[in-house]
Amino acid sequence: MKKLFLAASAAALLAGTLLAPAQAEYLKEHRGGTIRLLARSAAGTLDPHINYTDQGWQLYQPIYDGLVAFRKAEGMDGFTIVPDLAEALPQVSNDGKTFTFKLRKGIKFSNGQDLGVKDVVASFQRIFKVSGPTSGTFYAGIVGADKCLADTKSCTLEGGVVGDEAAGTVTINITKPDAEILYKLALPHAVVLPADTAAEDMGSTPIPSTGPYMISTFDPNKGMTISRNPNFKQWSEEAQPDGYPDVVQYDFGLSEEAAVTAIQNGEADWMFDALPSDRLGELGSKFMDQLHISPLSAWWYAPLNTRLAPFDNEKARQAVAYAIDRNTLVKLFGGKVLASPVCQVLPPDFPGHEDYCPYTKNPGAKWSAPDLDKAKQLVEESGTKGQKVTIIVEDTAVSRSIGVYLQSVLTSIGYAADVKPISANIQFTYIQNSNNKVQMSVTQWYKDYPAASDFLNILFSCASYREGSDASINIAGFCDKEIDAKMQKALDLGVTDQKAADKMWAEIDKQVTDKAPAVGLFTPKRLDFVSKRLGNFKFNRQFNWMITQSWVQ
């Protein structure tokens, strides 16, 4: 934690609170115009305390702010924590359990309201009142969170988040030291909203914001318009820089094929969805200068519902893991340049990662080939042969192709499988809700911040499972008390010895992989295709392409 604070403090000292002359001139030269974005569908709710998608979080960056933020910078610098709505990083006391922030003065929401202490306090309460998907994990350590989780509607976080209007400070008290607390406070789930924001999912209704942009209009079936916040004045280039375009127009509904063609023809500037694999050769030969490949800390995986047949049987889950040809999946995603086979949870070059693959013909460090004989044997031993399995995927070209392939795999090892594509606008929340009785699905996980707990604890802890909720990120419904206790030990150890904690996370990664609550498919890279007129493309390792830091000619 001390190293995190020191690094962030140094970055904060370098950050100017006003526009530097060079930046001001640069903005003036390239300012204006409309950036046009495309996606197959919207990303679900607009509510930043609830939305838990890569698409949504990327979009929120120039719109909403928290007490602290990830630095708006390229590469690894994007993992640095800097002050945002707070003047500086917090004063830490009480043996690392008390954090005091002083709010900046003069910041207004896009509706003209002044930002104040009451907004911060109410926003933290709201995280629990709306049953945010990370309220039981990221923010469960705040004093009073236990009562809020038990009774969301009456949440006050008494003693946990304390405002002092006269001093302009907000103090956050946690029950025990947390090495990752600043990362968690820098995420969209902890952004500050007006105190009078309703304590319910706002769905398609835009919420006033503090950043340089605001959501002006939104139709989940057609698109959204993001325009300049008339009340914004830059307070920190590092945390929330002013942007170049006057408008960001985000349209929904075009297929991936049509979106690629629109960008080629200059009718759009970028698309969110993965590029169709059958267009990659053409793009690589004719549009190389408009392509950007960037590393991601992410994985594509297939959650297996451990609470429903046939995958309430561990051998049935392991059978699927043995049967999948991950090289086939890599090809479907675009080839070895864009993806790599994976068996385990933690991605390569990530804290706690140690190569491990038990589900291959030659078990060891790396995946080599599927083992269909072993898979069929496990299906027989499990007594689940012949059972029906439906795979729920996003209605996108890549996800559909992966779903059809997985259907063939399950059929080949003895199941009666089918695949059901549903709109990407609702698929992620649909597969989380246990009322929908999803046996198997295909989804992706992009790190919230660079820590092993963000994959293992968030996706597979008992606390991340919520019966009958759209915000139950433990899609597999996996709950192993022994593994859960070990994850808590690793979290506690990280406060004093992160290296030893990462070693423990590596052990946990292997234990979860062995239980197979989800099947790792591949780790992706991000391939962005932009229009010829778009300039200043910058990729942030935390939240991907920084949309409003680009300009259009």
N, C-alpha and C positions, 0 to 999 in steps of 0.2 A: 504494500500500500504506500509506503514511504517513497519508493522509487516512482510510483505513478504520480504522486503529488509533486515531487521535485521536477519530473519531466514536464508535467502540465504547467507548473509555475513558470518554468523557463520559457515555454511557448507563449504563455500569457504576457510575459514581459516584452516579447517581440511583437505582439499584436497591437496595431494601432487602433485607437478608438474612433478615429475620423479617417476619411479618405485621404490617402497620401497623394501628393500632386501627380505623380506618375499614374497611379490607379485612376484618379479622377479624369485625366486626359484620355486614358485608354477607354474608360466607360463612355465618355462623350463621343469618341470616334466610332464606337461600335454599338452604341445604345439604340434600341428601337426594334421594330418589326415583330413578327409572330413566328414562333417555333411551333411546328406542327408534328404532333406525336400520334402514333397509332397503336392500338392493342386490340386483340380479339374480343376482349370484354373488359369491363370495369374490375376493380380489385376488391369489390365488396363494399362494406360500410365506409363512409367518409370519416367516421369517428376515430381520431388518432389514439384514443385510450383503448380501443377495441381492435382496430384493424391490425392484423399480424401477417402481412404479406410483403414480399420484397418489392412488389410494384407500388404498394401504398407508401412504404417507408421511404423509398427513393423520392417519391413525389412530395412528401412532407418536408423535406429538408429546407427549402427556401420559404416555407409557409409557417411552420410552428417552431417554438423555442422552449427549452427547458432551462433550469438553473445553470446547467453546464451543457456542453455540446462536444461532439467529435469535431476535430478541426476540419474545416473545409479545404482540404489539400489533397494532392495526388499521392499515390503510393502509400507506403507504411506510415507516413506523416498523418494520414487520415485516421489513425487509431489513437492519436494524442487527444487527451481531454483538455478543454479550455473553458474559461468562464463564458457564460452566455447572458442570460438575464441577471445573473449575479455579477457584481463588480469584480470579484476575484474568486479563486478557489476557496472553499470553506475553511474556517478556523476549526481545527480538530482538537477535541478535548475528551475527558472522561475515558481515557485509555482506548481511544479509537471508536467510541460509541456515540459521540455527539458531534454534529456538523452544523456550523452556523454560517449562513449565507447572508450577505447584504445585497439587497436588490438595487439595480441601477435605477436612476431617476429619469423621468421624461419619456418612458416608453409607453406607447399607446397600442391598443388593439385596432384591428382594421375597421371596427365600428365606431371608433373615436373614444372609447372608454380608456381611462388611465389604467395601466398595470399597477397592481398593488399587492401588498402582503396577503390580503384576503383571497385573492385569486390563486395564489400558490397553495395556501392551506386547503381551499375548497377543491383544487385540482387533485391533490393527493387523496383526499377523501373520496373523490369521484372515481378514482382507479378501482376502489373496492365496491362502491355503490353500483357501478355498471358491471361488476364481476369481470373485470378485465382479465384477459387470458394469462397474464403474468402476475396478477395480484397475489396468488398463492405461492409464488416462487421468488421472483425478483424483489418484491416489496413486502414479503411476509415477515421480514426481520425488523420492520419498523415497530416501535412500541405501540401497542394498541391494535396491531394488525390482526391478532388472533380473534379479538372481539368483532372486528369488521368482517372477517371471513365467516364467522359464525352467524352474523346478522348484518348483511350488507347494507340494508336500507337505513339503519340507524348509525352508520359508521361516523365516528368523530376523530379517530386516531388520537384520542386524548393522551397527552404526554409524549406523543410520537412526532407530530408536526406542529410546532408552536410558532405563532406569528407575533411579532412585536411591531405594531403599526408606527409607534413613535420613533423607534430606532430604525425602522425599515429593514428588519431582519426576519429570517425564517430559520428556525433551528429544527433539525431532524435528529431524533434519538433512535438508535437501534439497539436491539437486545444483546447483541454480541458483535465484535468486530467483523467486518466484511471487506475482504480485499478487492471486491469487484463493485463496491457501492457506487463509485463515480461513473463507471460504465453504465450501470443500470439507470442512473439519474439522467444520462445523456440520450436515452432512447425515446422514441415517440410516445411510448406508453406513459412517460412522465412529463410530457409537455404541459405548459401552463395555459389554461383556458379561462375565459371569464367566469367569475364565481357564480353567476346566475345561469350557467349552462345546465340544461336539464340532466338529471341523474338517470339517464336512459340512453340506449343506443340511438344516436342522432341519424343513423342511416344515410339518407340522401340529402340531408340538410347541412349545408356548410356551417362550420363553427368559426367565429371571428378569430383572427390570428395576429401574431406580432411580427412575423417575418416580412421580407420585402415584397412578398406576393400573398394573394388570398384567392380562395376559390369563389368565383363569381357565380357560375351556373353549373348545374350537374344534372344529367339525366343518365341513369345507369345503363340505359339501352342505346344511347346515342353518343354521349361524350361529355366533356367538361371544359370549362374555360377558366384559366388562371390568369389573373391580371395583377397589376401593381397595387400594393397596399398604399393608399394615399397618405397614411400616417407614419410610414416607416422612415426613419433616419438612421443610417448605419452607426452602430455603436462598437462593432468589432469585426474587422475584416476576417479574422481567424474563425470566429464563431458563426457569423451571419453576414456575409458580404452582399452588397447590392448586386443586382443581376443586370444582364444585357437586354434580353427581349422585353418588350412591353406586354406581350401576351404569350401564353403557352396554351395552345389549343390541342386537346387530347380527344381524339375520336375513336369510338369503339365499333366493332362489327365486321371490319374487313378480314378476310382470311389471310393467313400468312403469305400465301402466294400473291394475293392482290396487294398486300402491304409492301412487299419487296418491289413489285413493279411500280407502285406509287413513288417510292423513294428513288428508284432509278430515273423516273420521269420528272423528278423535281416537284412532285405534288405533295410530298410529305418529307419530313426531315429525319425520322427515326421510328423504329418499332420496338415495342417491349418484348414480344414473343420471340422464341427461338427461331432462327432462320430455317426454312425448310431445307433438308439435306440435299434435295435434288436441285437446289439453286446455288449451292456452295461453289461448285466448279465454275459456273458462269460468273459469279461475283468475284471469285479469286483471280480470274483471268482478265476481267474487264473493269472491275471497280476496286482494285486492291487499295488505292489511296483513300477509299471511303470506308474501309474496314478497320476495326480496332479489336484486338484480342487482349483480354485482361484476365488475370488470375482471380479465382474465387475460393473462399473457404466455405464449401457447400457440398451437399450430396443429394442425389436423386435416390429415393428409396421407396420400398413397398411395405407400408405398415400392415401387419397381420393381426387381426383382432383376437387377442388372447382370451377374450370372454365369450367368444362364439365359436361353434363348430364350423369347420374342422380344426381351426387354429388355436382352440383352447388346449390342443394337444401339442406338446413341444416337438415331438417327432414329425408331426405334419408340417410344422413351421420349418424345421431343419431340412425337410425333404425339398421344399421350394427353394431354399438357399443353395442346396447342392445342384438342383436341376437347371438353374438359369445359366445361359451362355452370355456372360457379360461382354464378350467381344461383339456379339450381335447387337447388344444395346448401345455400345459405343458407336457402332456403324450407323445405327438409327439416329443417333444424336448429331452425327456429322463427322465421325472419324477420330483418330488418335490425337489429332491436333487440338480437338475441342473437348475430349473426355478421356478418362482413364478408369479401368475396372476397379471395383472396390468391394470388399467383404464386410468391413467393420464400420463403426459409427464415426469415429474421429477422422477428419480428412488429413491428407498428407501435409507436412510442414505446418502443423497446428499443435498448440500446447497439449502435451499428453499423448500424442500419436506415436505408436510403435507398430510397425508393419505386422499384420496378423490376418490370416485367412484360413479358417478351418474348413470352409465349404468349397473345396476344389479337389481335383483328382489327386493332387499331391499337396496335402495340407501343410501349411507353413507360413512364410511371410507374405507371399504374393499369390494372387489368383492365377491359375494356368488354364483350366478347362473345366467344364461341367462334369458331374459324375451322376449320370442318369441311373445307373444300376443301384448306387447307394440311395438315391432319391426314391426309386420305386420300392426298395427294400423297407425304407422308413415309412412309406405310405402304408404298406402291408402291415407292418408292426403296429402302426397307430390305429388300425381298424377303421380308417376314414375313407378308404377307397370307394369311389363311386359317388361321394357326396357332391352337392352342388356348391359352386363358388362363383360369386359375381365380383368382378373387379371394377371399381369406380375410378375413372380417369377424367382429366380435363378435356374439354372438347377443343383441343388444339392438335395440329398435325403431328407433332412429336409425341405428345402424350397418347394420342390414339394409336399410333404405330407401336409404341411400347406396350400398351394394353393388349393389342391384338397378339403381339408376340408372347406376352405372359399367359394369355389365354391358351395358346398352343402348347406352352410348356406344361401348364397344369393338366391339360387334356392328355398329354403324353405320359404323365406319371399316374394317371388313374382318376382324375377328378372330372366332373361335368361342369366345365367352366364357360362363362360368358363375360363379355366386357360391356360396360355401360358408360359412355361419355356424357358428361353434363357440363354446363357452362362454367368456365373458369371463374366467373363472377361469384358463384356459390359453392363450387366444388370443395374448396378448402374448409369452409365452415361445415358443410354437409358431412364430410367424412369424419369430422371431430365429434359430431353429436351421436351419442350411443343410441338414441331413439331411432336413428336411421338404419341401425343394424348392418353396418358396412363390414363385410368380412375381410376384404382386401382392397387396397387402393394404391395409387401411384401419386407421389407428391415430391416436393423438394424442401430442403431446409438450408437456409442461408444464415450464417452466424449472425447473432445479435451483436456480439463483441468477441474479441479474441481470448476465449477461455474455454477449457474442456467442459466445464459445467454447463455451458450454453447449449451443448449438444446432448450430453448424457443426462444431466439433472432436469433440464427443461423437457426433453422429449420422453424420458422414461422414469421419472420419479413418480411416486404415489401421489404427491401433491398436485401434479400436472394433469391428473385425470379427474374430470368432473362429470358425473352422471347426467345425461340429458342436456348438455350444454354445447352451444356452438363454439365456445371458447375452452375446449378441452384439448390442449395441444399434444397430450399423450394419446395419440390416435389409436395406438395398439391396446390401450387400456392395461398396460403392463404395470404390475406392482409387486416387487420382490422386496420384502422387509429387510433382508440381509444386505442386498445391494443398496437399498435406500439408506440404511445406516452408514454404510461405507462411503456413500456420496457425501453425507453430512460431515463425516470425519475429514474427507478431502477438502471440503469447503472451509472447515475450521483450520486445517493445517495450512492452507494457502495464505492465511493472514501472517504467519511467521516464517514459513518455509515453502515458497512456491515451487521450487525444484522438486522437493519431496512430495508435494501435493500432486504435481504433474505425473510423477511416477505412480502414485496411487490411482490417478485417473486412467492411466494406461492399463492397470489391472482391471479397473471397472469396465473399461471399453471391451476387454476380452470377455469378461463375465456376461455383459449384456449381449454381445455378439453370439456367445454360445447358447444363450436362451432364445435367440432369434425372434424377438417381438417384431422385428422389421428386417427386411432383406435389403442390404446395401446393393445398389445397382451400378452407379458410377459417380465420379466426381467431375463436375463440368468446369469449363472455362466460359467466360462471357465473350460473345462475338457480337459487336455492335456494328450495324450498317447505317451510315448517315448520308444525308444528301450532299451534293457537291457544294451547295451554298453555305453549309454549316461549318463554322470555324471554332477554334479554341476548345476542342474536345478534351475534357479532363476527367479521369476516372479515379474515384475515391474508393479505397479498399474497404471502407466501412459501408457506404451506401450507393456504390456504383457511379455511373455517369452523373456528373453534377450539371443537371439540365440547364439551369439559368446562368451558369458560368460560360456557356457557349453563346455565340452570336450567329445571326444569319445575315447574309449579304442582300 
